[in-house]
Amino acid sequence: MMTVSNSPGSDSAGSDSAATPQPSVPAAASRPIRVVVAKPGLDGHDRGIKVVARALRDAGMEVIYTGLHQSPEQIVAAALAEDADAVGLSVLSGAHMTQFRRVVTLLKEADADDIIVFGGGIIPAEDITELARIGVRGIFTPGATTTAIVTWLREQVAPRLADG
């Protein structure tokens, strides 16, 4: 399932997460959701990813922010080392097709394609279908609320946590 969230007039990106903290996992789960968030490639704009990382953390998730200028290999290595449930990528430079594809490919090669890959940034609507086809499970474009991202991620990760 591919998610696109860019509703005009929705809450601002950072204002909605702290007001409604909720547990990050179903009651039966024994640990919080673990998410690696990253800025692949040469894109140096990290304000959005930091807002998302904080919202995920405020929602009770364990967040590992790898920082700027990460290679897909570094991102996947972090996801494997941290036993991540999900990897969130942010790209504003237009390199999303290359960067997202490489992360998905490396996860498959590592037999870790159960790790959910999602992303955000400046991503044209015509690229979203192709990203879904290669295995990116959700895309959040400008205007997406942090509440929408948190809720979506909880729903996506719940089956993975229930399995073990």
C-alpha positions as CSV (number, residue, x, y, z in Angstrom):
1,M,0.0,0.0,0.0
2,M,1.4,3.4,-1.0
3,T,0.4,6.4,1.0
4,V,0.6,10.0,-0.2
5,S,-0.2,12.7,2.2
6,N,-0.1,16.3,1.2
7,S,-3.5,17.7,2.2
8,P,-3.5,21.5,2.0
9,G,-4.7,23.2,5.1
10,S,-3.7,20.3,7.3
11,D,-1.8,20.8,10.6
12,S,1.7,22.1,10.3
13,A,4.4,19.4,10.2
14,G,5.6,19.7,13.8
15,S,2.6,21.1,15.8
16,D,0.5,18.0,16.1
17,S,2.8,15.3,17.5
18,A,3.5,16.5,21.1
19,A,-0.2,17.3,21.8
20,T,-1.3,13.7,21.4
21,P,1.4,11.3,22.5
22,Q,0.3,7.7,22.2
23,P,2.0,4.3,22.7
24,S,4.0,3.4,19.6
25,V,3.0,-0.2,19.5
26,P,0.1,-2.4,20.3
27,A,-0.3,-3.5,23.9
28,A,0.9,-7.0,23.1
29,A,4.3,-5.8,21.7
30,S,7.2,-5.9,24.1
31,R,9.3,-3.1,22.6
32,P,9.0,0.2,20.9
33,I,9.1,0.6,17.1
34,R,12.7,1.2,16.0
35,V,13.1,3.6,13.0
36,V,16.3,4.7,11.2
37,V,15.8,8.0,9.5
38,A,18.3,9.3,7.0
39,K,19.2,11.9,4.4
40,P,20.7,10.0,1.5
41,G,22.9,11.6,-1.1
42,L,24.1,15.2,-1.3
43,D,21.0,16.9,-0.1
44,G,21.9,19.2,2.8
45,H,18.4,20.3,3.9
46,D,17.5,18.4,7.1
47,R,14.8,20.5,8.8
48,G,11.9,18.2,7.7
49,I,13.6,14.9,8.7
50,K,14.4,16.4,12.1
51,V,10.8,17.4,12.6
52,V,9.7,13.8,11.6
53,A,12.4,12.2,13.8
54,R,11.2,14.3,16.8
55,A,7.6,13.4,16.2
56,L,8.4,9.7,16.0
57,R,10.4,10.0,19.2
58,D,7.7,11.9,21.0
59,A,5.3,9.2,20.0
60,G,7.4,6.7,21.9
61,M,9.4,5.2,19.0
62,E,13.2,4.7,19.1
63,V,14.7,6.9,16.4
64,I,18.2,6.6,15.0
65,Y,19.0,9.7,12.9
66,T,22.0,8.9,10.7
67,G,22.6,12.5,9.7
68,L,23.3,14.2,6.4
69,H,25.0,12.9,3.3
70,Q,24.5,9.2,4.0
71,S,25.1,6.5,1.3
72,P,22.5,3.8,0.9
73,E,25.1,1.4,2.2
74,Q,25.5,3.4,5.4
75,I,21.8,3.6,5.8
76,V,21.2,-0.1,5.4
77,A,24.2,-0.9,7.7
78,A,22.6,1.3,10.4
79,A,19.2,-0.4,9.9
80,L,20.7,-3.8,10.3
81,A,22.9,-2.9,13.2
82,E,20.0,-1.2,15.0
83,D,17.5,-4.0,14.3
84,A,15.2,-1.4,12.7
85,D,11.6,-2.0,11.9
86,A,11.6,0.8,9.4
87,V,13.8,3.1,7.4
88,G,12.6,6.6,6.7
89,L,14.3,8.5,3.9
90,S,14.1,12.2,3.1
91,V,15.2,13.6,-0.3
92,L,14.7,17.1,-1.6
93,S,17.4,17.0,-4.3
94,G,15.5,14.9,-6.9
95,A,17.6,11.8,-6.4
96,H,14.8,9.9,-4.8
97,M,14.5,7.2,-7.5
98,T,18.2,6.3,-7.3
99,Q,18.6,6.6,-3.6
100,F,15.4,4.8,-2.6
101,R,15.9,2.1,-5.1
102,R,19.4,1.4,-3.8
103,V,18.3,1.2,-0.2
104,V,15.5,-1.3,-1.1
105,T,17.9,-3.4,-3.2
106,L,20.5,-3.5,-0.4
107,L,17.9,-4.5,2.2
108,K,16.7,-7.3,-0.1
109,E,20.3,-8.5,-0.7
110,A,20.7,-8.6,3.1
111,D,17.6,-10.7,3.4
112,A,16.0,-7.8,5.4
113,D,13.3,-6.8,3.0
114,D,10.8,-7.1,6.0
115,I,12.2,-3.7,7.1
116,I,9.6,-1.1,6.0
117,V,11.0,1.6,3.8
118,F,9.1,4.9,3.6
119,G,10.1,8.4,2.5
120,G,9.3,12.0,2.1
121,G,10.4,15.1,0.4
122,I,9.9,16.7,-2.9
123,I,8.7,13.7,-4.9
124,P,6.7,14.2,-8.1
125,A,3.3,12.3,-8.2
126,E,4.4,10.5,-11.3
127,D,7.3,8.8,-9.4
128,I,5.2,7.5,-6.5
129,T,3.8,4.5,-8.4
130,E,7.3,3.4,-9.5
131,L,8.5,3.8,-5.9
132,A,5.7,1.6,-4.7
133,R,6.6,-0.9,-7.4
134,I,10.2,-1.2,-6.2
135,G,9.1,-1.6,-2.5
136,V,8.8,1.8,-0.9
137,R,5.7,1.4,1.3
138,G,4.8,5.0,1.9
139,I,5.6,8.5,0.6
140,F,4.8,11.7,2.5
141,T,5.0,14.9,0.5
142,P,5.0,18.5,1.7
143,G,1.9,19.2,3.8
144,A,1.8,15.7,5.4
145,T,1.2,16.0,9.2
146,T,3.4,14.3,11.7
147,T,0.3,12.6,13.1
148,A,-0.4,11.0,9.7
149,I,3.2,9.7,9.5
150,V,3.1,8.3,13.1
151,T,-0.3,6.7,12.6
152,W,0.7,5.2,9.2
153,L,4.0,3.8,10.6
154,R,2.3,2.2,13.6
155,E,-0.2,0.5,11.3
156,Q,2.6,-0.7,9.0
157,V,4.9,-2.0,11.7
158,A,2.2,-3.7,13.9
159,P,2.2,-6.9,11.9
160,R,6.0,-7.1,12.0
161,L,6.1,-6.7,15.8
162,A,3.3,-9.3,16.2
163,D,5.4,-11.8,14.3
164,G,8.2,-11.6,16.7
